[in-house]
Amino acid sequence: MSAITHMMGGDLSLNSAGGLATVSGADQTTQGVLHRLCTNEGDYIWEPTYGAGLPTQIGQPANLASIQAIVSQQMALEASVDQTQPVVVTLTQVANGAYKVVITYTDLATQTAQAVSLSG
């Protein structure tokens, strides 16, 4: 199965024929993980409890334990992530008050190790 390509914060992409570009496999899982982590809870009208709302943490005092718990909880809800394999959430400070979150997980369909990073 495939989905329309859409990375958070970007526009829809076109394929070489001028139609909407699609994504599948591990790339689709990565796209879904980013959507889940960057969507504010309550913003997705068909699923009011969907989303981690990580962008709302920008500009707030960093509560690393809370951020790690939110990411871990949301990754446990992502159907395309292999829940039998460990999901590792690592937070590191990269600048004055800014942190980078790296999430490593196993894609369920392809059984490949994947990593997603966010910073803010």
C-alpha positions in Angstrom: 0.0 0.0 0.0 1.2 3.5 -0.6 0.2 7.0 0.5 0.6 10.5 -0.9 4.0 12.0 -0.2 3.8 14.8 2.3 6.5 15.7 4.8 5.5 17.9 7.7 6.0 21.5 6.9 6.2 21.0 3.2 4.0 20.9 0.1 2.6 18.0 -1.7 5.0 16.6 -4.3 4.4 15.7 -8.0 5.6 12.7 -9.8 7.2 12.7 -13.3 3.7 12.5 -14.9 2.4 15.5 -13.0 0.3 13.6 -10.6 0.7 13.4 -6.8 3.8 11.5 -5.8 3.4 8.5 -3.5 5.5 6.9 -0.8 5.5 3.3 0.4 7.5 0.9 2.6 9.9 2.2 5.2 9.7 5.8 3.8 5.9 5.7 4.4 6.5 4.6 8.0 9.0 7.5 8.5 6.4 9.9 7.1 3.7 8.5 9.4 6.0 8.8 12.4 6.8 12.4 11.7 3.1 13.2 11.2 2.2 11.6 14.5 5.0 13.4 16.4 4.4 16.8 14.9 0.6 16.8 15.0 -1.0 18.4 18.0 -3.5 16.2 19.9 -7.0 17.3 18.9 -5.9 18.8 15.5 -6.8 15.6 13.5 -10.6 15.8 13.4 -11.1 12.1 12.7 -8.9 10.9 15.6 -9.0 13.5 18.4 -6.4 11.7 20.5 -3.9 11.4 17.6 -0.6 13.2 17.9 2.3 14.1 20.2 2.4 17.8 19.6 6.2 18.0 19.8 6.3 21.4 18.1 4.5 22.9 21.1 7.5 22.0 23.2 9.7 24.5 21.3 10.4 27.6 23.5 9.4 25.8 26.6 11.8 24.7 29.4 13.0 21.2 28.3 11.5 18.4 30.4 13.6 15.6 28.9 11.7 12.8 30.8 8.4 14.1 29.6 9.5 14.4 26.0 11.0 10.9 26.0 7.7 9.5 27.6 5.5 11.3 25.0 7.6 10.0 22.1 7.7 6.5 23.5 4.0 6.4 24.0 3.3 7.7 20.5 5.7 5.2 18.9 3.8 2.4 20.7 0.7 3.5 18.9 2.2 3.6 15.4 0.9 0.5 13.6 3.7 0.4 11.1 6.4 0.2 13.8 7.4 -3.3 14.8 6.3 -3.3 18.5 8.3 -6.6 19.2 11.5 -4.7 18.6 12.9 -2.0 20.9 12.2 1.7 20.1 15.0 3.9 21.4 14.5 7.6 22.1 17.6 9.6 22.6 17.7 13.3 23.5 20.8 15.4 23.3 21.4 19.1 23.8 22.7 20.7 20.6 22.7 24.4 21.5 21.4 26.9 24.1 18.3 25.2 25.3 17.8 23.3 21.9 17.6 19.6 21.8 17.7 16.9 19.2 15.5 13.9 19.5 16.6 10.7 17.6 14.2 7.8 17.5 15.3 4.4 16.2 12.8 1.7 15.5 12.2 -1.3 13.2 9.8 -0.9 10.3 7.2 -3.6 10.5 6.8 -4.3 6.8 10.4 -4.2 5.7 12.0 -5.3 9.0 14.7 -2.7 8.6 16.1 -0.5 11.3 15.1 3.2 10.8 16.0 6.5 12.5 14.1 9.7 12.6 15.5 12.9 14.1 13.8 16.2 15.1 15.4 19.2 16.6 14.1 22.4 18.0 
